[in-house]
Amino acid sequence: MNSNLETKVWGDPIKAKVLVVGHDPRLQRSSTIADYCFFADYYFKPRPSKRNELKKYQLAGSLFSYIRELTGGYFHDDEIIITNLCNKALPPTPPNRTVYIPRDKAEDGLRNIKALLKVSNIHLIFAMSQPVNYWLQKLKFYAANPAFLEAAEPKENGVNSDAPYYEPKRAGAFKMIFGQKYVADGQYILFPILHVKAYPLKGNFLVYHENYLNCIRECKRLLINK
């Protein structure tokens, strides 16, 4: 794998009001690296007919639909900017495992996010997935929930595997924070949310339904009072 492969941030920081932070520039069961985070550019192209292209198009569409639903359609598509905590290609994981973001990559990613925020008009952040929020709390980007940090800490057997992967010490940690409102870096409203692959909620993800509704309610209150 070429470790220099890197996906690009999607969106215009000057126009953007919403920042979405994800965690993996690669399709889950593919070595394909997105030109832009979550293949966001596909959302603005005609619907493709080829299966592999269609999956990218659908992923991009799901992400914009996800943010639109959470915010009640308050923002235009060009007011959303999308990045990952780590935009570089990380080693592939074993099947059905979550990518592990090493601390140094998370630190680099957070520096990039802070630099992006400095030149933007963003005031709302959606941080997707448990591992991303683990690092954002661990690195003090927003206030830590000690119980969440303890439960979400990566197990050593996953981190030290020949193909490193993320597995939390205890299951169910994300329910402690998903949909809650936080203040990041002293000024930005941040909501931890599930990864877009869980949208729309179904199957095992339905246990997060109340958290999801809470996130929508909190966003609505926030945007009404702007």
PyMOL commands that set and color helices and strands:
alter all, ss='L'
color gray80, all
select helices_A, chain A and resi 37-44+51-70+77-79+103-118+130-138+146-152+156-159+173-176+196-198+203-224
alter helices_A, ss='H'
color red, helices_A
select strands_A, chain A and resi 18-22+80-84+98-99+124-128+165-166+182-184+188-193
alter strands_A, ss='S'
color yellow, strands_A
deselect
rebuild
show_as cartoon
